[in-house]
Amino acid sequence: MSSNLSRRAALGGLGLGVAAAVAAAAPAAAAAGDDQARGTGPGHLRRVYERQKTKAGGVWHSHVAALDADGALQTVIADDVDAIVDGYSVQKLAVAVAVMDKVDRGLLQLGQKLDLPGDIILGGSGIYHLQTVWGDDLTIANFLTAMLLVSDNTAVRMCGRVAPALEINEILAAKGFVNTRVIPVANPNRFFLGKTTPAEVHDLLWRLANKTLLSTKSCDFLLGIMRWVNGYHDGTRRNMSSNERSRVAIKYGADFNTLGAGRHEVGIMFDSSGAPALTFAFFADSLGDLDNYGATHPAVEAHAVLGRQLFDSIPAPVAGLAARTARPTIDLTPFREVNGG
């Protein structure tokens, strides 16, 4: 096992690169103000990214792509996109894709139930460990929702019971992912969350958004969880309304290894018509503040700035563009609170 393995990992073309740092003559105050201004162009986004990356520190590996005016997907930010990195909890999305692939093939059903024994419980992120007593019968849909919405660690072990590590890797390989893998251990139903790259995560996200990665029904299921407003808000979705948050499907990952802290966030942004418009994959490692998993971690604060900037860069839908580019849409039913009854 590599020495830089996470302490908690054993859970079962614009052709444009990133712009250079902002010119030294620009006052620091002006640069900070520009990061809060709602710019729209790719050059503006690259400058904001570079400043936020520098401010947060660490080593970043990022990929951002967006549709242009003609409906073609273009790279906006490409920063070491083929780096093989510890995915941490971002890998839970790949695990969920493997499970849903088996659902699509009729080997599993979302309504299928498994028991939740006490000896499978893991702490850290999630909800199941908070129960203090166990013995529940959980549907596959239940623990997949917990794994993606609140990044539940026990849910990873539940996934391993229906999709062993070697099978997960075979499914990911069959879908064309070369580096996105979980790491098997002696127990075939347990694994380390493993590695990925920003480029492969972008590919996974875009195919998920366009419903070519899995069946339409399975893509909708995963996207519905990732977009829900009760999910992760510390990063890219921090400075957004509830309706804006519902247009951003996200998965985050946070841990540390011998290189330092890692704070990752990946996702899809949709335009106001419901069509996918943009993907982002931010992987930052070798960071400080190892035990800060909150909104004040410098990399997470950078994600919040970048999220607002990326969202504001999405143009209004162009009449007829969705039909010309065959971009599928998803339901954007607004969040409504329910007061019991």
Secondary structure as the mmCIF struct_conf table of DSSP 4:
data_model
#
loop_
_struct_conf.conf_type_id
_struct_conf.id
_struct_conf.beg_label_comp_id
_struct_conf.beg_label_asym_id
_struct_conf.beg_label_seq_id
_struct_conf.end_label_comp_id
_struct_conf.end_label_asym_id
_struct_conf.end_label_seq_id
TURN_TY1_P TURN_TY1_P1 SER A 3 ASN A 4
TURN_TY1_P TURN_TY1_P2 ARG A 7 ARG A 8
HELX_LH_PP_P HELX_LH_PP_P1 VAL A 18 ALA A 23
TURN_TY1_P TURN_TY1_P3 ALA A 24 ALA A 25
BEND BEND1 ALA A 26 ALA A 26
HELX_RH_AL_P HELX_RH_AL_P1 ALA A 28 GLN A 36
BEND BEND2 ALA A 37 ALA A 37
BEND BEND3 GLY A 41 GLY A 41
HELX_RH_AL_P HELX_RH_AL_P2 PRO A 42 ALA A 56
BEND BEND4 GLY A 58 GLY A 58
STRN STRN1 VAL A 59 LEU A 67
TURN_TY1_P TURN_TY1_P4 ALA A 69 ASP A 70
BEND BEND5 GLY A 71 GLY A 71
STRN STRN2 LEU A 73 ASP A 79
BEND BEND6 ASP A 80 ASP A 80
TURN_TY1_P TURN_TY1_P5 VAL A 81 ASP A 82
STRN STRN3 VAL A 85 ASP A 86
HELX_RH_3T_P HELX_RH_3T_P1 TYR A 88 VAL A 90
HELX_RH_AL_P HELX_RH_AL_P3 GLN A 91 ASP A 104
TURN_TY1_P TURN_TY1_P6 ARG A 105 GLY A 106
BEND BEND7 LEU A 107 LEU A 107
TURN_TY1_P TURN_TY1_P7 LEU A 110 GLY A 111
STRN STRN4 LYS A 113 ASP A 115
HELX_RH_3T_P HELX_RH_3T_P2 GLY A 118 ILE A 120
BEND BEND8 GLY A 124 ILE A 127
HELX_RH_3T_P HELX_RH_3T_P3 TYR A 128 GLN A 131
BEND BEND9 THR A 132 VAL A 133
STRN STRN5 ASP A 137 THR A 139
HELX_RH_AL_P HELX_RH_AL_P4 ILE A 140 LEU A 149
BEND BEND10 VAL A 150 VAL A 150
HELX_RH_AL_P HELX_RH_AL_P5 ASN A 153 VAL A 162
BEND BEND11 ALA A 163 ALA A 163
HELX_RH_AL_P HELX_RH_AL_P6 ALA A 165 ALA A 174
TURN_TY1_P TURN_TY1_P8 LYS A 175 GLY A 176
BEND BEND12 VAL A 178 ASN A 179
STRN STRN6 ARG A 181 PRO A 184
BEND BEND13 ALA A 186 ASN A 187
TURN_TY1_P TURN_TY1_P9 PRO A 188 ASN A 189
STRN STRN7 PHE A 191 THR A 196
HELX_RH_AL_P HELX_RH_AL_P7 PRO A 198 ALA A 209
TURN_TY1_P TURN_TY1_P10 ASN A 210 LYS A 211
BEND BEND14 LEU A 213 LEU A 214
HELX_RH_AL_P HELX_RH_AL_P8 THR A 216 ARG A 227
TURN_TY1_P TURN_TY1_P11 VAL A 229 ASN A 230
BEND BEND15 GLY A 231 GLY A 231
BEND BEND16 ASP A 234 GLY A 235
TURN_TY1_P TURN_TY1_P12 THR A 236 ASN A 239
BEND BEND17 MET A 240 MET A 240
HELX_RH_AL_P HELX_RH_AL_P9 SER A 242 ARG A 245
TURN_TY1_P TURN_TY1_P13 SER A 246 ARG A 247
STRN STRN8 VAL A 248 ASN A 257
TURN_TY1_P TURN_TY1_P14 THR A 258 LEU A 259
STRN STRN9 GLY A 260 PHE A 270
TURN_TY1_P TURN_TY1_P15 SER A 272 SER A 273
BEND BEND18 GLY A 274 GLY A 274
STRN STRN10 PRO A 276 LEU A 287
BEND BEND19 GLY A 288 GLY A 288
TURN_TY1_P TURN_TY1_P16 LEU A 290 ASP A 291
BEND BEND20 GLY A 294 GLY A 294
TURN_TY1_P TURN_TY1_P17 ALA A 295 THR A 296
BEND BEND21 HIS A 297 HIS A 297
HELX_RH_AL_P HELX_RH_AL_P10 PRO A 298 ASP A 312
TURN_TY1_P TURN_TY1_P18 SER A 313 SER A 313
HELX_LH_PP_P HELX_LH_PP_P2 ILE A 314 VAL A 318
TURN_TY1_P TURN_TY1_P19 ALA A 319 GLY A 320
HELX_RH_AL_P HELX_RH_AL_P11 LEU A 321 THR A 325
TURN_TY1_P TURN_TY1_P20 ALA A 326 ALA A 326
HELX_LH_PP_P HELX_LH_PP_P3 THR A 333 PHE A 335
#
